[in-house]
Amino acid sequence: MKKILIFIMVMFVGVVQADVDPRAEDRAELRGILADMVKALNSHDFEQASKHLHKQGIVTYYNAEVSVGHEQGRAYFNRMLKESEAVVKEYRLKGDVSVPATFYGDTAVAYGVTEEYFKLAEGLEFTLHGKWSSTMQKTDGKWEIINLHFSANLFDNPLLNSAEQLQKLVGGIAFLAGLILMFLLMRFTRKNK
């Protein structure tokens, strides 16, 4: 009986140890980086965001522009959000991880989803449901983003939907204008007979 009890205890300890994530501390740090990045982007604070970006980190944005390093990232950020002729007037972000990061030694790859509100300088407002992926590297005990990519569905997104609505509106207006013109021409030609 004693041997069975010891066997059960050893099996229980083995099962408990199998459930322990050896990367739990790293995962918590990466989730903290995500939370900091969301906070920094929502407050339009590139300096705060750049604390997590490697000095030569690469970011690919929704508009297919790429920045390499802090200087190019800051220039993009300012041009899009801060300058007097900025393209984006308001911006808010919610981000989440889709699955836990995958680790390759001191490199981690993660991806997730975003819900982003944009108000463009032209007045167009929309919410974009996007995707992101990131590669992070741990150097000297600190995780840094070496690559960050934002993406959206090319075939179903708010900008495309707005363009389709505008196309229908312009088509309807052109149709009505054509009917009115045809009516006026018919009246004019009848009076001249």
C-alpha positions in Angstrom: 0.0 0.0 0.0 2.9 2.3 0.9 4.4 1.8 -2.6 1.2 2.6 -4.3 0.8 5.8 -2.3 4.4 6.8 -3.2 3.8 6.0 -6.8 0.6 8.2 -6.8 2.5 11.1 -5.2 5.3 10.9 -7.7 2.8 10.9 -10.6 0.9 13.8 -9.1 4.2 15.8 -8.7 5.1 15.0 -12.3 1.7 16.1 -13.6 1.9 19.4 -11.6 5.4 20.0 -12.9 4.3 19.3 -16.4 1.8 22.1 -16.1 4.4 24.7 -15.1 5.3 26.9 -18.0 9.1 27.4 -18.1 8.5 30.7 -20.0 5.8 32.1 -17.7 8.1 35.0 -16.6 8.9 35.8 -20.3 5.3 35.6 -21.3 4.3 38.0 -18.5 7.0 40.4 -19.6 5.8 40.2 -23.3 2.2 40.9 -22.2 3.5 43.9 -20.3 5.2 45.2 -23.4 1.9 44.8 -25.3 0.0 46.7 -22.6 2.7 49.5 -22.7 2.6 49.7 -26.5 -1.2 50.0 -26.5 -1.0 52.7 -23.8 1.7 54.6 -25.7 -0.1 54.5 -29.0 -3.4 55.6 -27.4 -1.6 58.6 -25.9 0.3 59.3 -29.1 3.6 58.9 -27.3 6.2 57.6 -29.6 9.0 58.0 -27.0 7.2 55.6 -24.7 6.5 53.1 -27.5 10.1 53.3 -28.7 11.4 52.1 -25.3 10.3 48.6 -26.4 11.5 48.9 -30.0 15.1 47.8 -30.8 17.2 50.7 -32.1 17.0 49.1 -35.6 13.5 47.7 -35.1 11.4 47.4 -38.3 7.7 48.4 -38.3 5.4 47.8 -41.3 2.2 49.9 -41.1 -1.3 49.5 -42.6 -0.4 51.8 -45.5 2.5 49.6 -46.5 5.1 52.0 -45.3 8.1 50.6 -43.4 10.2 52.4 -40.8 13.6 51.1 -39.6 14.8 52.4 -36.3 13.7 55.1 -33.9 14.3 58.1 -36.2 12.2 56.8 -39.1 9.5 55.5 -36.7 9.3 58.9 -35.0 9.1 60.7 -38.4 6.2 58.4 -39.5 4.4 58.8 -36.2 4.7 62.6 -36.3 3.7 62.8 -40.0 0.6 60.6 -39.5 -0.6 61.9 -36.0 1.1 65.0 -34.8 2.0 67.5 -37.6 -0.4 70.3 -38.6 -1.2 68.4 -41.8 -1.4 64.9 -40.2 -3.4 62.3 -42.0 -5.0 60.9 -38.8 -6.8 63.3 -36.5 -7.8 60.8 -33.8 -6.6 57.2 -33.1 -7.5 54.7 -30.5 -6.3 51.1 -30.2 -7.3 47.9 -28.4 -4.9 45.0 -28.9 -4.8 41.4 -27.8 -2.7 38.3 -28.2 -4.3 35.5 -30.2 -2.1 32.6 -28.8 0.8 32.5 -26.4 4.2 33.5 -27.9 6.3 30.8 -29.5 9.9 30.9 -28.3 13.1 30.1 -30.3 15.8 30.5 -27.7 16.0 34.2 -27.0 13.6 35.1 -29.8 9.8 35.1 -29.4 7.1 35.4 -32.1 3.6 36.5 -31.2 0.6 37.6 -33.1 -2.9 38.9 -32.3 -5.8 41.2 -33.2 -6.5 44.8 -32.9 -9.6 47.0 -33.0 -8.6 50.5 -34.0 -10.6 53.7 -34.3 -9.4 56.2 -36.9 -10.7 59.7 -37.6 -8.9 61.0 -40.7 -8.2 64.7 -41.3 -10.7 64.5 -44.2 -13.5 63.6 -41.7 -13.8 59.9 -42.5 -14.3 57.8 -39.3 -14.0 54.1 -39.1 -13.1 51.1 -36.9 -10.6 48.7 -38.4 -10.3 45.1 -37.2 -6.7 44.3 -37.9 -4.0 41.8 -37.2 -0.5 42.2 -35.9 2.6 40.0 -35.6 5.8 40.7 -33.8 9.2 39.2 -33.4 11.0 40.1 -30.1 14.5 39.4 -29.0 15.9 39.2 -25.5 19.2 40.9 -25.2 21.0 41.6 -21.9 17.9 40.4 -20.1 15.5 42.8 -21.9 12.9 41.9 -24.5 12.8 44.3 -27.5 10.6 44.4 -30.6 12.8 43.7 -33.7 9.9 43.4 -36.1 6.3 44.6 -35.9 3.8 44.2 -38.7 0.2 45.5 -38.9 -2.2 44.1 -41.5 -5.9 44.3 -42.4 -8.2 42.4 -44.7 -7.6 43.8 -48.2 -11.0 42.6 -49.5 -13.3 43.5 -46.5 -12.4 46.7 -44.6 -14.0 50.0 -43.7 -12.2 52.0 -46.3 -13.3 49.6 -49.1 -16.8 49.7 -47.7 -16.8 53.5 -47.7 -15.6 53.6 -51.3 -18.4 51.2 -52.3 -21.0 53.3 -50.6 -19.7 56.4 -52.3 -19.8 54.6 -55.6 -23.4 53.7 -55.1 -24.3 57.3 -54.1 -22.5 58.8 -57.1 -24.2 56.2 -59.3 -27.6 57.1 -57.9 -27.1 60.8 -58.3 -25.9 60.3 -61.9 -29.0 58.2 -62.7 -31.3 60.8 -61.3 -29.4 63.6 -63.1 -29.8 61.6 -66.3 -33.6 61.2 -65.8 -34.0 64.9 -65.2 -31.9 65.7 -68.2 -33.9 63.3 -70.4 -37.2 64.8 -69.1 -36.0 68.4 -69.9 -34.8 67.4 -73.3 -38.1 65.7 -74.1 -40.1 68.8 -73.0 -37.8 71.1 -74.9 -38.1 69.0 -78.1 -41.9 68.8 -77.8 -42.3 72.6 -77.5 -40.2 73.1 -80.6 -42.5 70.9 -82.8 
